[in-house]
């Protein structure tokens, strides 16, 4: 029973590590936003240069990523109280992801070391195989109806309507089109799938190499 409990917690920790890493990578992968902005001509629509738009985006990312930055001030994008509150809630989710990433990384290190020491790497093969089906299903749902997935995401993680921005009071929403978030979801799911499939083949190879 003790071993089974340890396996459940260890496997859950590994899957959370993969998820939190994919999220952390995606939200900090600024080339994705730069490409989106250029391909959609966002700077031109907003009457800004691409460099100025990216400067504001970096300011937003710094606020969301760094707990020691208490307030958000984007020089070219005024924000309403509702908009600032939503970004505060997003900041809490960012920081929560980093906490999960750190804790699961430490826990997974020790769990993998335990499995290797006891020659039980094979217990990861089936969980990786089954988990690899989840991103595929999510990508399918995204392709069929991203609008519904986008709304559902906000309904799950936010208990208010502050995420529904008014462009006249929060023009930053014009710089963050829904297509950009769709690309973020796609990148996250693709990263997860790559890591899960990689984990499946690595553990299978290691477990059965003898």
C-alpha positions as CSV (number, residue, x, y, z in Angstrom):
1,X,0.0,0.0,0.0
2,X,2.8,2.4,0.8
3,X,4.5,1.7,-2.5
4,X,1.3,2.2,-4.4
5,X,0.6,5.5,-2.7
6,X,4.1,6.6,-3.5
7,X,3.7,5.7,-7.2
8,X,0.4,7.6,-7.4
9,X,1.9,10.7,-5.9
10,X,5.1,10.3,-7.9
11,X,3.3,9.8,-11.3
12,X,1.0,12.7,-10.5
13,X,4.0,14.9,-9.7
14,X,5.7,14.0,-13.0
15,X,2.6,14.8,-15.0
16,X,2.2,18.1,-13.2
17,X,5.8,18.8,-13.8
18,X,5.3,18.3,-17.5
19,X,2.2,20.5,-17.5
20,X,3.7,23.3,-15.5
21,X,6.9,23.3,-17.5
22,X,4.9,23.5,-20.8
23,X,2.9,26.4,-19.4
24,X,6.0,28.2,-18.1
25,X,7.8,27.8,-21.4
26,X,4.9,29.0,-23.4
27,X,4.1,32.1,-21.4
28,X,7.7,33.2,-21.5
29,X,8.3,32.4,-25.2
30,X,8.2,35.9,-26.5
31,X,9.0,35.0,-30.1
32,X,5.5,33.6,-30.3
33,X,4.0,37.0,-29.5
34,X,6.4,38.8,-31.7
35,X,5.5,36.6,-34.7
36,X,1.8,37.0,-33.9
37,X,2.1,40.8,-33.8
38,X,4.0,40.9,-37.1
39,X,1.8,38.5,-38.9
40,X,-1.4,40.3,-37.8
41,X,0.0,43.8,-38.2
42,X,-0.9,44.7,-34.6
43,X,1.6,47.5,-34.3
44,X,0.2,49.2,-37.4
45,X,-3.4,48.8,-36.2
46,X,-2.5,50.4,-32.9
47,X,-0.4,53.2,-34.4
48,X,2.8,52.0,-32.7
49,X,6.1,50.6,-33.9
50,X,6.8,46.9,-33.4
51,X,9.5,47.8,-30.9
52,X,7.2,49.9,-28.8
53,X,4.6,47.2,-28.8
54,X,7.2,44.6,-27.7
55,X,8.4,47.0,-24.9
56,X,4.9,47.2,-23.5
57,X,4.5,43.4,-23.8
58,X,7.8,42.9,-21.9
59,X,6.5,45.3,-19.2
60,X,3.4,43.2,-18.9
61,X,5.4,40.0,-18.7
62,X,7.7,41.4,-16.0
63,X,4.7,42.3,-13.9
64,X,3.1,38.9,-14.3
65,X,6.4,37.0,-13.7
66,X,7.9,38.9,-10.8
67,X,6.3,39.0,-7.4
68,X,8.3,42.1,-6.4
69,X,6.6,44.3,-9.0
70,X,3.4,45.3,-7.3
71,X,1.8,47.4,-10.0
72,X,1.3,47.3,-13.7
73,X,2.1,50.5,-15.7
74,X,2.2,50.1,-19.5
75,X,3.2,53.5,-21.0
76,X,1.2,53.1,-24.2
77,X,-1.8,51.2,-22.8
78,X,-4.0,52.8,-20.0
79,X,-5.9,50.2,-17.9
80,X,-9.1,50.3,-16.0
81,X,-9.4,49.0,-12.4
82,X,-11.2,46.0,-13.7
83,X,-8.4,45.3,-16.2
84,X,-5.7,45.7,-13.6
85,X,-7.6,43.3,-11.3
86,X,-7.7,40.7,-14.0
87,X,-4.0,41.0,-14.6
88,X,-3.4,40.7,-10.9
89,X,-5.4,37.4,-11.0
90,X,-3.3,36.2,-14.0
91,X,-0.2,37.1,-12.0
92,X,-1.3,34.8,-9.2
93,X,-1.8,32.0,-11.7
94,X,1.7,32.6,-13.2
95,X,3.3,32.5,-9.7
96,X,1.2,29.4,-8.8
97,X,2.5,27.6,-11.9
98,X,6.1,28.4,-10.9
99,X,5.5,27.1,-7.4
100,X,4.0,23.8,-8.8
101,X,6.9,23.6,-11.3
102,X,9.5,23.9,-8.5
103,X,7.9,21.5,-6.1
104,X,7.2,18.9,-8.7
105,X,10.7,19.1,-10.1
106,X,12.2,18.4,-6.7
107,X,9.7,15.6,-6.0
108,X,10.1,14.1,-9.4
109,X,13.9,14.0,-9.0
110,X,13.7,12.0,-5.9
111,X,10.9,9.7,-7.2
112,X,12.8,8.9,-10.4
113,X,15.9,8.2,-8.4
114,X,13.9,5.9,-6.2
115,X,12.5,4.1,-9.3
116,X,15.9,3.7,-10.8
117,X,17.4,2.4,-7.5
118,X,14.6,-0.2,-7.2
119,X,14.5,-1.1,-10.9
120,X,10.9,0.0,-11.3
121,X,11.1,2.5,-14.1
122,X,8.6,0.2,-15.9
123,X,5.7,1.6,-13.8
124,X,5.9,4.9,-15.8
125,X,5.4,3.3,-19.2
126,X,1.6,2.9,-19.1
127,X,0.9,6.3,-17.4
128,X,3.0,8.1,-20.0
129,X,1.2,6.2,-22.8
130,X,-2.3,7.0,-21.4
131,X,-1.5,10.6,-20.6
132,X,-0.2,11.2,-24.1
133,X,-3.8,10.9,-25.3
134,X,-4.9,13.9,-23.4
135,X,-3.1,16.7,-25.4
136,X,-4.3,15.0,-28.6
137,X,-7.9,15.2,-27.4
138,X,-7.4,18.8,-26.3
139,X,-5.9,19.8,-29.7
140,X,-8.9,18.2,-31.4
141,X,-11.3,20.2,-29.2
142,X,-9.3,23.3,-29.9
143,X,-9.5,22.8,-33.6
144,X,-13.2,22.1,-33.5
145,X,-14.3,25.0,-31.1
146,X,-11.5,27.1,-29.7
147,X,-14.0,29.9,-28.7
148,X,-15.7,27.5,-26.3
149,X,-12.4,26.3,-24.9
150,X,-11.3,29.9,-24.4
151,X,-14.5,30.8,-22.5
152,X,-14.4,27.5,-20.5
153,X,-10.9,28.2,-19.4
154,X,-11.8,31.6,-18.0
155,X,-14.9,30.3,-16.4
156,X,-12.8,27.6,-14.6
157,X,-10.0,29.9,-13.4
158,X,-11.8,33.2,-12.8
159,X,-15.0,33.7,-10.8
160,X,-15.8,37.1,-12.3
161,X,-16.1,38.9,-15.7
162,X,-13.0,41.1,-15.3
163,X,-11.4,39.1,-18.1
164,X,-14.0,40.6,-20.6
165,X,-12.1,43.7,-21.6
166,X,-13.6,46.9,-23.1
167,X,-11.2,48.2,-25.8
168,X,-12.1,51.8,-25.0
169,X,-10.9,51.5,-21.4
170,X,-8.4,48.6,-21.8
171,X,-6.9,49.0,-25.2
172,X,-4.3,46.3,-24.4
173,X,-6.9,43.8,-25.4
174,X,-6.4,45.0,-29.0
175,X,-2.7,44.0,-28.7
176,X,-3.7,40.6,-27.3
177,X,-6.0,39.0,-29.9
178,X,-7.7,35.7,-29.3
179,X,-5.6,34.1,-32.0
180,X,-2.5,34.7,-29.9
181,X,-4.0,32.8,-27.0
182,X,-4.9,30.0,-29.5
183,X,-1.3,29.7,-30.5
184,X,-0.3,29.6,-26.8
185,X,-2.7,26.7,-26.2
186,X,-1.4,24.9,-29.3
187,X,2.2,25.3,-28.2
188,X,1.4,24.2,-24.7
189,X,-0.4,21.0,-25.9
190,X,2.3,20.2,-28.4
191,X,5.1,20.6,-25.8
192,X,3.1,18.3,-23.4
193,X,2.6,15.7,-26.1
194,X,6.3,15.8,-27.1
195,X,7.4,15.3,-23.5
196,X,4.9,12.6,-22.8
197,X,5.8,10.6,-25.9
198,X,9.4,11.1,-25.2
199,X,8.9,9.9,-21.6
200,X,7.0,6.9,-22.9
201,X,9.8,5.8,-25.2
202,X,12.6,6.6,-22.8
203,X,11.0,4.7,-19.9
204,X,10.1,1.8,-22.1
205,X,13.6,1.6,-23.5
206,X,15.2,1.9,-20.1
207,X,12.7,-0.5,-18.4
208,X,13.0,-3.3,-20.9
209,X,16.6,-2.9,-22.1
210,X,17.6,-6.1,-20.2
